[in-house]
Amino acid sequence: MDAFSSYFESRNGEARWESLKNFHQISPVVQSHLKQVYLSLCCALVASATGVYLHLLWNIGGLLTVFAMIGSMVWLLATPSYEEKKRVSLLMATALFKGASIGPLIDLAIQIDPSILISAFVGTGLAFACFSVAAMVARRREYLYLGGLLSSGLSMLLWLHFASSIFGGSTAIFKFELYFGLLVFVGYIVVDTQDIIEKAHFGDLDYVKHALTLFTDFVAVFVRILIIMLKHASEKEEKKKKRRD
């Protein structure tokens, strides 16, 4: 019985490992497209880090960079796909302005504890990689049905934020927006990855637009993780001060 159980466990482990390597449903063309998408995403993250650095140097982050980011994004989406160099430049500009826009939050994290910033980025990267791989190895269209639920959740978040900005919000509402928003955008990582794969199977190889989608998901998750970690750090500091007093 021991030999049988050990054999079964080894075979079960091999099956799990094979399922993790199961990319046969993704054609070589789609695999090449995904490489372009993730390479563009990495370049966009570098451009975003440059935007953060520029804010730390000259304090440029604010409403102007937010409007510039929105303008660059709209310009990118309105540009025809054959103007590839222009669209890549607009993607980098969008990422740079986005980095400058979240620069004040990054500056705050550096002032409180720089290790929080590193932990938030590493955590976001690991979460993004895990959920992206999960979407790739899953059956085609398996998670696309979640798109409707996530859209409803995002709409609820927008209306809740709008209402709290007018009528005032409590700490409980803020925490709900934070954690529920994190859950929604983590779900979007899975859904958007499968949507990109599905579109590529049908000939939509617009890697710039797809990289923009994943970049938006990445930054949304990163910002929420960073705020959660900063909130926990500030609560710990308050508890330490109370104990000292």
C-alpha positions in Angstrom: 0.0 0.0 0.0 2.9 2.4 0.8 4.5 1.7 -2.5 1.2 2.3 -4.3 0.4 5.5 -2.5 3.9 6.9 -3.1 3.6 6.0 -6.8 0.2 7.7 -7.0 1.6 10.8 -5.3 4.5 11.0 -7.7 2.2 10.6 -10.7 -0.1 13.2 -9.3 2.8 15.6 -8.8 3.9 15.0 -12.4 0.4 15.7 -13.6 0.4 19.0 -11.7 3.7 20.0 -13.2 2.6 19.1 -16.7 -0.5 21.1 -16.2 1.6 24.1 -15.3 3.7 23.7 -18.4 0.6 23.3 -20.6 0.8 26.1 -23.1 -0.2 24.0 -26.1 -3.5 25.8 -26.5 -1.5 29.0 -27.2 -0.3 29.1 -30.8 3.3 30.2 -31.6 1.8 33.4 -33.1 0.0 34.2 -29.9 3.1 33.4 -27.8 5.1 35.8 -29.9 2.4 38.4 -29.4 2.5 37.9 -25.7 6.3 38.4 -25.6 5.8 41.7 -27.4 3.0 42.7 -24.9 5.1 41.9 -21.8 8.2 43.5 -23.2 6.2 46.7 -23.9 4.8 46.4 -20.4 8.3 46.2 -18.9 9.3 49.3 -20.9 6.2 51.1 -19.7 7.0 50.3 -16.1 10.5 51.7 -16.6 9.0 54.9 -18.2 6.7 55.1 -15.2 9.6 54.8 -12.8 11.2 57.7 -14.7 8.1 59.8 -14.2 8.3 59.1 -10.4 12.0 60.1 -10.4 11.1 63.4 -12.3 8.5 64.1 -9.6 11.0 63.5 -6.8 13.4 65.9 -8.5 11.1 68.7 -9.6 7.7 68.0 -7.9 5.8 67.9 -11.2 3.1 65.4 -10.2 -0.4 66.7 -9.9 -3.5 67.6 -11.9 -1.5 68.6 -15.0 0.2 65.2 -15.2 -3.1 63.5 -14.7 -4.7 65.4 -17.6 -1.5 64.8 -19.7 -1.8 61.1 -19.0 -5.5 61.0 -20.0 -4.7 63.0 -23.2 -1.8 60.7 -24.1 -4.0 57.6 -23.6 -6.9 59.0 -25.7 -4.4 60.0 -28.4 -2.9 56.5 -28.3 -6.3 54.8 -28.7 -7.3 57.2 -31.5 -4.0 56.6 -33.5 -4.2 53.9 -36.2 -2.4 50.7 -35.6 -0.1 51.0 -38.6 1.6 54.1 -36.9 3.5 51.7 -34.6 6.4 54.0 -33.5 4.0 56.8 -32.7 1.8 54.6 -30.6 4.8 53.1 -28.7 5.9 56.6 -28.0 2.5 57.6 -26.7 2.4 54.5 -24.5 5.7 55.5 -23.0 4.4 59.1 -22.5 1.3 57.8 -20.8 3.4 55.6 -18.5 5.7 58.5 -17.7 2.8 60.9 -16.8 1.2 58.1 -14.8 4.4 57.7 -12.8 4.6 61.4 -12.2 0.9 61.4 -11.1 1.5 58.8 -8.4 4.8 60.5 -7.5 3.4 62.2 -4.4 2.3 58.8 -3.0 5.7 57.3 -3.7 7.3 60.3 -2.0 5.2 59.8 1.1 6.2 56.1 1.2 9.9 57.0 0.9 9.6 59.5 3.8 7.8 56.9 6.0 9.8 53.8 5.2 11.5 53.1 1.8 11.2 49.3 2.4 7.4 49.6 2.1 7.8 50.8 -1.4 10.0 47.9 -2.3 7.7 45.4 -0.6 4.7 46.8 -2.4 6.3 46.6 -5.8 7.6 43.1 -5.3 4.2 41.9 -4.0 2.5 43.5 -7.0 5.0 41.8 -9.4 4.5 38.4 -7.8 0.7 38.7 -7.8 0.7 39.9 -11.4 3.0 37.1 -12.5 1.0 34.4 -10.7 -2.4 35.5 -11.9 -1.1 36.0 -15.5 0.3 32.5 -15.6 -3.0 31.1 -14.1 -4.9 32.8 -16.9 -2.5 31.4 -19.5 -2.6 27.8 -18.4 -6.4 27.8 -17.8 -8.8 26.7 -20.5 -9.6 29.3 -23.1 -12.4 31.6 -22.1 -12.6 30.0 -18.7 -12.4 33.3 -16.8 -13.9 35.7 -19.3 -17.3 35.4 -17.7 -15.9 37.3 -14.7 -15.6 40.4 -16.9 -19.3 41.3 -16.3 -19.0 40.9 -12.5 -15.8 42.9 -12.4 -17.4 45.7 -14.5 -20.3 45.8 -12.0 -17.8 45.9 -9.1 -15.8 48.7 -10.7 -19.0 50.7 -11.4 -20.1 50.2 -7.8 -16.7 51.5 -6.6 -17.0 54.6 -8.9 -20.4 55.5 -7.6 -19.4 54.9 -4.0 -16.3 57.1 -4.4 -18.5 59.8 -6.0 -21.1 59.6 -3.2 -18.4 59.7 -0.4 -16.7 62.7 -2.1 -20.0 64.6 -2.0 -21.6 63.5 1.3 -18.4 62.6 3.1 -17.1 59.1 3.8 -16.0 57.1 6.9 -12.9 55.1 7.5 -14.9 51.9 7.0 -16.0 53.0 3.6 -12.5 53.9 2.7 -11.2 50.5 3.7 -14.0 48.8 1.8 -13.1 50.8 -1.4 -9.4 50.0 -0.9 -9.7 46.2 -0.4 -12.6 45.7 -2.8 -10.8 47.7 -5.4 -7.7 45.6 -4.9 -9.9 42.4 -5.4 -11.5 43.9 -8.6 -8.2 44.8 -10.3 -6.5 41.5 -9.4 -9.5 39.9 -11.1 -9.0 42.2 -14.1 -5.4 40.8 -14.4 -6.8 37.4 -15.1 -9.7 38.5 -17.3 -7.6 40.9 -19.3 -4.9 38.3 -19.9 -7.4 35.8 -21.2 -9.1 38.5 -23.2 -5.7 39.4 -24.8 -5.0 35.8 -25.7 -8.5 35.3 -27.1 -8.2 38.5 -29.2 -4.8 37.4 -30.5 -6.2 34.0 -31.5 -8.7 35.9 -33.7 -6.0 38.1 -35.3 -6.0 41.2 -33.0 -2.3 41.6 -32.5 -2.3 45.2 -31.2 0.4 44.7 -28.6 0.6 48.4 -27.7 -3.1 48.6 -26.7 -2.8 45.3 -24.9 0.3 46.4 -23.0 -1.6 49.6 -22.0 -4.4 47.4 -20.6 -2.0 45.4 -18.4 -0.1 48.4 -17.4 -3.3 50.0 -16.1 -4.0 46.8 -14.1 -0.5 46.7 -12.7 -0.5 50.3 -11.5 -4.0 50.0 -10.0 -3.0 46.9 -7.9 0.4 48.5 -6.9 -1.2 51.8 -5.7 -3.8 49.9 -3.6 -1.2 47.5 -2.1 1.1 50.5 -1.3 -1.8 52.5 0.4 -2.7 49.4 2.5 0.9 48.9 3.6 1.2 52.7 4.4 -2.0 52.6 6.4 -0.8 49.6 8.4 2.6 51.3 9.0 0.9 54.5 10.3 -1.4 52.5 12.6 1.6 50.7 14.1 3.3 54.1 14.7 0.2 55.4 16.4 0.1 52.4 18.7 3.8 52.8 19.6 3.2 56.5 20.4 0.3 55.6 22.7 2.4 53.0 24.5 5.1 55.5 25.0 2.7 58.1 26.4 
